[in-house]
Each structure stands twice: as C-alpha cells, then as structure tokens.
Amino acid sequence: MDFKDSPEEATFREEVRAWLTDNVPAAEELDGLDYNDRAKLWQKKKYDAGWACIRWPEEHGGRGANAIEQVIWNQEESKFDTPDSIFAIGHGMCAPTMMTWATEEQNKRYLPKLASGEEVWCQLFSEPAGGSDLAALRTRAEKDGDDWVINGQKIWTSGAHYSDYGVLVVRSDPTAPKHQGLTYFFVDMKSPGIEIKPIKQISGGANFNEVYFTDVRIPDAQRLGAVGQGWQVSLTTLMNERASIGGGGGGCNFNSVFDLATKVNLNDQPAINDKGVRAQLATWYAQESGLKYTGYRSMTALSRGEIPGPENSIGKLVGAPKQQDMASFALDLMEASGAIWDSELSEAAGMFQLTYMASPGLRIAGGTDEVMANIIAERVLGLPQDIRVDKGVPFNEIPTSNS
C-alpha cells in the first residue's frame, strides 16, 4: 500500500492535529480529578466537538468517518498524553456488538451516552471453570415471564466496578451442545443481585473483578440475537476485542528500552555497546516492524471496505510476550535499581516495573497465547483443527472433574 496520505487525508490530519493542539486539557485543568474523571472529561470534550468515536454513524454519536480517518485520528491522539482506557471495552467491543445485534431504538438510547463518556461498559465473559474455553461457561439463564433470571459467576471482568452496563453471555440450555446453548444480553451493572469484588493484582492495581449474579433479572428486551445464538453474537465481540488489543497495548517499547540501554552501564561501559544487548534490541526492532506492517495490512483491508480477519491474532501473540520480555530485560539492565518502583526515583517513572508486573495479564486477556496460536494455525494457515471430544455432546453430559 501507499503509506503517504492522500491530499484529502493530509488535510484531515492537519485538522485533527490543530484541534488536539488547542484542546488537550492542560495539567491544571485536571488537578483534583482521578483517572476516571479525567477520562470522562476528555471524552465529553471530544464528543461535544464531534471527534468522539468518529467512525460511528452521526445518529449514534459519531462523525461517519471512514476507517483511514479513524487511523489518522488514533495516530495523532497517541502523540498526546490523554486518558481513555476506561472506554476501550465499551467503544472497541461492546458498541460494535450493539450496532450489529441491538435494535435501532436501543442503539439510539445507549450509543450516544457511550460515545460521550457519560456511561461506561464492561464485558462479562470469562468464568472460573471455563479457562480459555468461553463456550464452557456455566452461568445460568432461566426464562421467567418477560425476564431472564441469571445465577453464576464471571471473573477477570475489567472495569466492572466503575461500569454502568455490561455485555453478558450465559447458558440458557444445558441440554444443547456447549456452543449452541448460549444466549447473549446487555445488563445494567447496578441491577439488584450483582456483587462486584475487585481482584488485587501483583502490579498493585485492582482493575479486574469477580462478578457474582444472584437471581439477577434481565428483561428479554435486552437480549442480543436469538435464544441460543449467543456464540455467534460473542464472535462479533471477540473479533473486535482482538483487533482492539492488537500489538499488545501500552507500556515499554523498542524506543524506551533502546533509550535505557544508552543511559545505564554494563561492564563499565554503556550497555548499548554490548553486542548481546544490541542483538536483543535488533530482534525487538524486527518484531515491532513486523507488527507495524501487519497492522498496515489491516488498514489496507479497512480502506477497501473489508473486515480484518483472524490475522489480528498475530499482533497479540507477538506483542504481549514482547512486552514482558522487554520489561524483564530492562529490569536486568538496571540491576539492583530495577527493584525500585517509586515513580520519583526509578528510571522512566517505574514504567518497566509496572509493565513487567502487568504483562502476564495481557497474555491472558482477549485469549491466551495458546488460543491465539490455534486461531492462526487453523484460520490463517489452514492447518487441521484440534480434536474436540465434546463436539455435538449436550453440555450437561460433558464429564467434569466432579463427575
């Protein structure tokens, strides 16, 4: 593809750059606000100016922009220090699912408030007994009049403790094969019977949660797709999730590790002079370049009106372990000082320490390394599928550890 902007794209980029330069909040404007409030302030500012979720239709709070304009916006906004992660799931995963499966009336009600930052959404998928097999979920849904009664537990739900709504997949028919007995809903996270317990992580954060459902009632009107069609709806969410996670998220990158290698000493000389250090840096540079150009392939597909496919799994499979390896390498370069996590004392304000502690979770979120490798093997390379002994077997007849 041609990596240069077309004249129209160049004009759009200049418009974006000028607006960001004039409108990104100054530090004093954010004083006294916690991260979530800062994120909501910035999102509302974008929304009021017509720059929020720009690919969405205008009636849903967007701008009706094309895919390349979205890429340009993302590139330019990334040059500024702006908070937005609390909306990543809602904007990148829940909203595309709603647009595909919800009614027009529901989208008119929920999407503008999601675009403006007024409401935050989460994704209620993983369960303790399911591991990486989403279709093995056990949270139950039983029909009662015009409602469904939900009982069970979800885990690793990012942002559940500050979310207003969530998308939820549950088992509505235990007698059907596991992929066929699922149904998909969206739920008010303040509903009676929902209990949220944050999980303290080794990084010190508590963004993941356990979510318990005890006789939670969800109106049938909040069902997405037909009864038993939950797996197909879930695939819409998962496809967008892997595209959103992409190359492995934030944290350290080649440039930050290269910069560190020029500042610290190894064997009484700058670490960058060591051939082993240079060889490792070269490997990561090649990996980042590969991820960048693989991303450009997705951009090409978008520019042609196509939907990027399972190749998005490549970015996560390579990017997430790379983050962990680079952070570990950086801590080794810092030697004993790598144990210091005080942002005022440690190199790069403790970024390498934080990345190292958080990176194992990134290798699980959105699908483990093994799941990504299977997707690439089967759906990109065309290799035979794994043997599934539970295929076609009613879910309640599948043996468990308690059977």
N, C-alpha and C positions, 0 to 999 in steps of 0.2 A: 504494500500500500504506500501511498504518498504521505509522508509524515508531516508535510507542511500544511498549514492552514490554507483553506481557500480564501479568496478575498472576503466572502461573507463571514466565514469563521473567524478571520483575523479581526474584523470589525466587532463581532460579538465578543471576542476575547478582550478587546480593549474596553468595551462597555462593562464587562464583568470586572475587570481589573480596576477600573476607575471607581465603580460603586463600592467594591470591597475596600479600597484605599480610604475612601471617605467615610465608611460606615462601620468597619470593625470596631467594636467597643474599646475605648481606652481603659487602662487599668483602673483608673479612679471611678469609672462608670460601673465597675464590677465589684468594688470594695464592699465588704459585708455580705456578699452573696455566696452561698455554697455552690458546688459544681452544677447541681441540677437546676438551680435558679438561674445561673449564668447561661446554661444551655437553653433554657426556655426563653430567656430574654433575647438571645441571639436568633433563635428560630423565629420568634414573633417578629423581630426586626426584618428578617428576610421575607417572611410571609407578607407583611404589610407593604413591602416594596415589590412584590411579585417575583421574588427569587427563591422561594421555598419549593422543594420537590418539583423542579422546573419541567420534568418530563410528564408529570401528571396532567390530565385534562384540566382546563381552566375551571370548570364547574366543580372539580374536586379539590381545588386549592392550588393547582399548579400553573404552568405557563404554556403548556402544549409544545414544549421544546422537543427537538429531535435528540437522538442518542448521542451524537457527537457534541452537541451543545452541552449536554449533561456532563460529558467527559471534560470539556473545556472548563465548565464551572468547577468541577471537582479538582482539576489541576490547579486552578487559580486560588480557590479557597484553601487548599492544602498549604499554600505559602504563608498563611496567616495562622496565628495561634487562636483558634476558635473552638469552643466546646460543642460537641454534637453527638457524642456516643450514646447518650440515653435514648436517642431516636433511631439508632441504626436498625434495630429489630423491627420497629414499627414501620419505618419508611422502606426498608430494604426487603422485608419478608412478609409482614402482615398485610401491608397495603396492596402489594401485587396479588395476594391471595384474595383479598376482599374485592378487588377490581374484577377478578376472574369469576368469582363464585357468589358474591353477595348481590342483593337486589339493588336497583338504581336508587331507591329511597334510602336504603341503608348506607350506601356509599355517599350520598348527599349529606347524611347526618354525621357519619364518623370520619370521613377522609379529610374534610377541611380542618377539623379540630386536631387531627393528627399532623397535618401539614403545618399548622400554625404553632405547634408545640403546646397547645392547651391540654391535650391528652397524650399519655404515653402508653404504649402497648408492649406486651411481652409474648413469649412463645412457650406454651406448656406442652412439651413433647416427651422428654426423657423420663424414664422411671427406674427405680432401684433394681427391679428384677429383669429389666429388658436389656441392659448394657447398650451395645451399639445396634441392637435389633429393634428398631422402633415398632415394627409390627407385632412384637411380643408384649406390648403394653397390656396392663391388667386393670387400669382404672375403668369402672363400670358406668354405663349409662342405661337407665331403665325408664321407659315411657310411662308417664302418669298424666293422663288427660292431655292438655296442651303444653305440658312441661316435660323435661327430662330430669331425672334425679341422678346426680353424679356422686360417686363414692370412690376414693382411691388416693393415690399419692403421685406427685410429679417431683422431679429433682433436677438440680443444676439449671433452674429457671433464672436466667439473667434478668435483673431489674424488676422482679415480681414485687418487691417491697415498695417500689415507688410507681408502679404501673396502675393505670386506670382500667385497662381492658387487656385481654389476652386471647390468643387463638389456642384451641384445645382439641386434641384428638383422643377419643375414648373408645372402649369396646362396647358396642351395642348388641352384638350377637355372638356369644361364646361358642355356639354350635357351628358356626361357619369357619372355614379356613382363615388363618390369622390375618391375611391381607384383605379379606372380604367382609369381616365382621366389625369394621371400624366406622365411626361417624365423627364428623368434624363440626365444631361450634366456635363461636366467639362468646366471651363471658365477661361480665362486669367483675373486676377483681375485688370489689367491695361487697360482693354478694354474701349473705349470711351462710356460714358453714365453711368459708375459705379461711384457712390458717396458714400464714407465711412465716417461715423460720429461716433467717439468713444463715449461710454456712461460712464460718470464718476460714479464710484461706491462708496458706503459708506466706503469701505476699503481704498479709496484714489487712487486705481488703475483705469485704463481705458482699460481693455483688451477686453471687449465686445464691439460690434459695431452695429449700424444700417447701412444697406447697401441698397442703392436705385438703381434701374435699370430703365433707361430711354432710350428706343429704343436701347438696347444693342444687338448687332448682334453676334450670336454664330454659327459657321459652323455646319452643320448637321453631319459632320465627328466627332464632339466632343460629339455626343450623345452616352450614355451608355445604352445598351439594346434597345429594340424596342420602337417605339412610343406607348405610353400608358402603358408601362411596368415599369414606374418609381417607383411604390410602391414596386415591387419585388426587384429592384436594391437598393432602400432605405433600405430594410430589411437587406441586406448584410452589409451596413454601420452601421445600428443601432445595429446589433448583435455584431459587432466588437467594437462599441462605449461602450456598456455596459460591455464587457469583459475588455476594457482598463480602464474604470473608476473604476470598481471593488469595493474594500473596502472603497472607499470614498476619495482617494487621500492623499496628504501630510498633513502638519500641526501637531497639537499635537496628542499624542497617550498615551496609558496607562503609559508607562515608564516616559514620560515627566511630566504627572500630578502627578504620584507617587513621582517623584523626588521633585516636587514643594511642595508636602504635607510634606516632611521631612525638608524643609527649612523654611516654614512660621509657625507662631504660631496661635493657636486658643484656646481661653480661657486660656491664659498664659501657654500653653504647645504646643509642636509640633503638628501640625494638624493631623499628621499620627496616633497620639494616640487617636483621637476621633473616637468612634465606628461608628458614622454616616458617617464619611469620609471613614473609612475602608470598610464599607458596600457598599458605592458607587463605590469605587475603585474595589472591588471584582466583582461587576456587569459588569464593563467595561472590566475587565480582562477576564471574561467568554465570553463576546461578541467578544473580539478580538481573543480569542482562537477558537470560533466557526467560525469566518470569515477565520481564517488561515486554519482550516481543511476543510472548504467548498472549499477554494481555492485549497487545495490538491486534492480534488475530480476532479476539472477541470484539474489539472496537470495529474492525472491518465488517464482521457479521452484523453488528448493530447498524452500521452505516448503510448496509444493504437491506435493512428491514428484517433480517434474520434473527432468530433467538439463539444465543450461545448455548452450546450443549454441554455434555459431561466433561469436556476439556477443562472447564473451570476447576475441576478437582485437582488438576496438575498444580495449580498455583498454591493450593492449601497443602498438598502433600509435600511440596518442596519448601514452601515459605515458612511453615510453622516449625519444622525441625531446624531450619537455618537460623531462625531467631534464637532458639535455645542454644545452638552450637556457638553462635557469635557471642551471646551473652556470657556463656561459660568461658570462652576464650578470653574475653575482655577481663573477666574477674581474675583469670590466671595471670594476665599481663600486669594487673595492678598488685599482684602478690598479696601481702597481708592487708593492705589498704582496701582490697576488694571486699573485705568483711564489713566495712563502714557503710552504713546506709543513711546516715544523716545527710539530707539534701544540701546542707550548707557546707559540709566538709568533704563529701565524696565526689569523685570525678563525674562530670556530666549530671550533677544533681541526683545521683543514685539511680540513673536510668538503667544501667547494666544490671544492677542488683534486682531492681523491680522486674525487668524483662525476664531475668533468669527464673525468678520465683513464679511469674505468671505464665511462662511459656508452656509448661506441661498442660495447663488447662486449654490453651489454644490448640494443642494437638488432639484434644478430645472434642471440643466444641465444633458443631457442624459436621461431625463424622470423624472417627479416629483415623490414624494413618492407614490402618489395615482396610478400613471401609473405602477410603479414597483409592488405595491401590487396587482393590477389587473393581471399583467403578471404572477406573482407567483400563484395567485388563479386559473387562467384559464389554464395555460400551465404547471405548476408544480403539483398542487393539483388536477387538473381536474374538478374544480367547473364550474357551468354553466356560460356562457358569459353574460355580461351586455346586456340589451335590447338596440338595436340600431334602433331608429325610422327612421334613414336616410338610412338604408341598401337598396341598389338597386335603390335609388331615384337619378335622374340626379342632378348633383351638382348645376346647376343653378335654380333648383326648391326647393332646401332646404331653409326653412324660415330663415331669419336673423333678427337681431334687427332692421334693416331698412325696413323690409318687411311690 
